[in-house]
Amino acid sequence: MITSIFATNLAEYPLERVLGPPIHEAKKCFLNWLGNALGAHRHPSMDMMLNVARALNASPQATVLGTSIKTDLQFAAILNGMSSTMWDFDDTLMEAIIHPSAPVFPALVAWSEHAGVPGKRLLQAFVLGVEAEARIGLCLGREAHYERGWHITSTAGTFGAAAAIGKLLSLSPAQMQHAMGIASAQAAGLREMFGTSTKPMQVGKAAANGLLAALLAREGLTSAPRPLEGKTGYAYLVSTAPDFRPLQAPWGESWQILRNTYKPFACGIVAHPSIDAAIRLRQRGVTASEIVAITVRVHPLTLVLTGKPEPTDTLEAIFSVQHGVAVGLLDGKAGQREYTTERVRDADVVTLRRRVTAIASQEVAIDQAVLEAALKSGGVIRIVVDKVIGSLENPLTEKALEEKFLDMTAPYLSPERQARIVDFVWRLEEQPSFGEFFRLCESDREA
């Protein structure tokens, strides 16, 4: 049975064997994830969720990042999952288009604080959780699952969170099999929610649901023996063509986490090649005042996911390739500040954005873009992006990741506090606990 093979391989793989490059990559994931979470911890939707937690009298078990507030394990996972993917600035496994950290770290961090888990164990469990969610995502398929409308970070991420927590709980093969079944009964998330606060909420729910699945499995709650591959199981219900080979492959020969990428731009990753092209146009000395029209040819999925030509706020703009191109040319970057609602509505951005046309082309790969800028002088400048910045072929450096963290957290953390957090993260496998960590992350300045 496929679920049994998958769960057994996962349960029996020793945490102690996760060493070297996967652990270092996990620290990069953690720094990137943490910057996102702290950078969005004051978003209004966070207060809405906290109000619900208070109304339900949630017990103070785990910390909401950026604050001294404690809530129960599930709400902490939801809240820290929400904030970490609020700006769509998270890491990405491109083959399945999964943002691996956002559903897994929130569950792990909540449980690690509650149970006193050391940093190295958290990192090792994270690597295995990412492996599990990536394999589930590859099984379900980008076209057969994600492009049909399922939010694969939320669906596959539920299994990743369950796997990671299951490893910390030392679940047996049978218990891990039940954890996967309990996860499959909860794994949900719709792309229809993109551009709304529900989109990051469903990632937070994936973290909380995975945590719940592992804890229930430890208690002995049972599930169907074939929750993934059964005739009415999860894979056949949510995918038109599931591929079960990734779930049956041996563990430890290669690691999906080593294929992870980090976003330089705070928006849907399929828009990144177009933004890269706009920044290159700016680097050639072209200004917005010279532009008659900009045309970008993109992979068809780019328009499916980021084809909002007239965004009105942050959550819509992160799914607008047109907005990304406009701020890329105007500002020379597309970070969190370029996606504030104020910037989205600025007259210069609106004017230029309306001159940007995106055209789907089967001849353009998902990590490519072809930009043509028609100038008032009568000339046309053509820019082709083949290896977009942030891709595996052109990755962000560790220095760039640190700068990204500093930029996202600058409104809330003093430079001294930022430096101490960065040092903590790079030494995470040496940390005996997370007590100091949460105190360091508390906001010590006004935005």
C-alpha positions, 0 to 999 in steps of 0.5 A, spaced: 500 500 500 502 506 497 500 510 504 503 505 508 510 505 504 510 512 504 509 513 512 514 507 514 519 510 510 518 517 513 517 514 520 523 509 520 528 515 517 532 517 523 532 524 524 540 524 526 541 522 519 539 529 516 546 533 516 550 537 512 547 541 506 540 540 508 541 543 515 544 549 512 539 550 507 533 549 512 537 555 516 536 559 510 529 557 509 528 559 517 531 566 516 527 567 510 520 565 513 522 569 519 523 575 516 516 574 512 512 573 519 515 579 522 514 583 517 507 582 516 505 581 524 501 587 524 497 586 518 489 587 520 487 580 518 492 578 524 488 582 529 482 579 526 484 572 527 487 574 534 480 576 536 477 569 534 482 566 539 481 570 545 473 569 544 474 562 544 479 562 550 485 559 547 490 557 552 497 561 552 501 555 550 505 558 544 507 565 542 505 569 536 511 572 532 513 579 533 509 580 540 509 577 547 502 574 546 501 567 547 495 563 544 494 555 544 498 551 539 493 551 533 492 558 533 499 560 534 500 555 528 495 559 524 497 566 526 505 565 524 503 561 518 498 567 516 504 572 517 509 568 514 505 568 507 501 574 507 506 578 502 507 572 498 515 573 499 516 566 501 520 560 498 518 556 493 519 549 490 518 551 483 517 544 480 510 543 484 510 551 486 509 549 493 512 554 498 515 549 503 516 553 509 510 557 511 505 551 512 511 547 516 515 552 520 509 555 524 507 548 526 514 546 528 516 553 532 509 552 536 511 545 538 518 546 539 516 552 544 511 548 548 515 542 548 522 545 549 525 542 542 532 544 541 534 547 534 537 542 531 531 537 532 527 542 529 531 543 523 532 536 522 524 535 522 523 541 518 527 537 512 523 531 513 517 535 513 519 539 506 521 532 503 514 529 505 510 535 502 514 536 496 513 528 494 505 529 496 505 535 491 509 532 486 504 526 486 498 530 486 501 534 480 502 542 478 497 541 472 493 535 475 492 539 481 494 546 482 492 548 475 485 546 477 484 550 482 487 547 488 492 551 493 498 546 493 501 550 499 495 549 503 494 542 501 501 538 500 503 543 506 498 539 511 502 533 510 508 536 511 506 539 517 504 532 520 510 529 517 515 534 521 511 534 527 510 526 527 518 526 527 518 530 533 513 525 536 517 519 534 511 516 531 511 509 529 510 507 522 502 505 523 501 512 527 505 516 521 500 512 516 494 514 521 497 521 521 497 522 513 490 519 513 488 524 518 492 530 514 488 528 508 481 529 511 483 536 512 488 538 507 484 544 503 485 550 500 483 554 494 486 558 489 480 562 488 482 565 494 488 569 492 488 576 493 484 576 499 486 574 506 483 567 506 489 565 502 494 566 507 489 564 512 489 557 509 496 556 509 496 557 517 490 552 517 495 547 513 500 548 519 495 547 524 491 541 521 498 538 520 500 539 527 493 536 529 493 530 525 500 528 528 498 529 535 491 525 534 495 519 531 499 519 537 493 518 541 491 513 537 486 516 533 485 511 526 484 513 519 483 509 513 489 504 511 489 507 504 487 515 505 492 517 499 491 511 493 484 509 495 479 509 490 475 515 494 482 517 497 485 524 497 489 523 491 484 521 486 479 526 488 483 532 488 488 530 482 486 528 475 493 524 474 496 522 481 503 520 480 505 515 486 512 514 484 515 520 489 511 517 495 514 510 494 522 512 492 527 511 498 529 517 503 536 520 503 538 519 496 536 526 495 533 532 498 527 536 495 530 542 500 536 543 496 532 545 490 528 550 494 529 558 491 528 564 495 524 570 492 527 577 491 520 580 489 514 580 494 509 577 489 507 571 485 513 567 483 511 567 476 511 574 475 518 575 477 521 574 470 517 580 468 519 584 474 526 582 472 526 585 465 523 591 468 529 592 472 533 591 467 530 596 462 531 601 468 538 599 468 539 601 461 537 608 463 529 608 461 524 612 465 517 611 465 516 618 462 519 615 456 514 609 455 508 609 450 507 602 452 510 595 455 508 588 452 511 582 456 510 575 453 509 570 459 508 563 460 500 562 460 500 560 468 503 567 469 496 570 467 492 565 470 496 566 477 498 574 476 493 577 471 490 582 475 491 588 471 487 593 476 489 591 483 487 596 488 490 594 494 496 589 497 493 583 496 491 584 489 497 587 487 501 581 489 497 577 483 498 583 478 504 582 473 502 589 471 504 592 477 510 588 478 513 591 471 510 598 473 514 598 480 520 594 477 521 600 472 519 606 477 523 604 483 528 599 481 525 593 486 519 590 488 519 589 495 514 589 501 514 597 500 512 597 493 506 592 494 503 597 500 496 599 498 499 606 498 504 605 493 499 600 489 494 607 488 500 612 487 498 616 480 505 614 477 504 607 478 497 607 476 499 611 470 505 606 468 501 600 470 495 601 465 501 602 459 503 594 461 500 589 457 501 581 458 500 576 453 500 569 454 505 565 450 506 557 449 513 559 447 515 562 453 518 558 459 515 559 466 521 562 468 522 566 462 519 573 460 520 577 453 519 585 454 518 590 449 518 597 451 515 602 445 518 609 447 516 616 445 522 617 441 519 611 436 524 606 438 523 599 441 527 596 447 527 588 447 529 584 453 529 577 454 530 574 461 532 567 461 535 565 468 531 570 472 534 572 479 532 568 485 532 561 480 536 555 482 540 557 476 541 564 478 540 564 486 539 569 491 546 569 495 546 569 503 548 576 504 541 578 499 537 573 504 540 577 510 538 584 507 531 581 505 530 580 512 533 586 515 529 590 510 522 586 512 523 587 519 526 594 519 519 597 521 519 593 527 526 591 530 532 595 532 538 594 528 541 591 534 535 586 535 536 584 528 543 583 528 542 578 534 536 574 530 540 573 524 546 570 529 541 566 532 538 563 526 545 562 523 547 558 529 540 555 530 543 547 530 547 550 536 541 553 540 538 548 546 531 552 546 527 558 543 526 562 549 531 567 547 528 567 540 521 569 542 524 575 546 528 577 540 523 577 535 518 582 540 517 588 536 521 594 539 520 600 535 514 603 532 512 602 524 
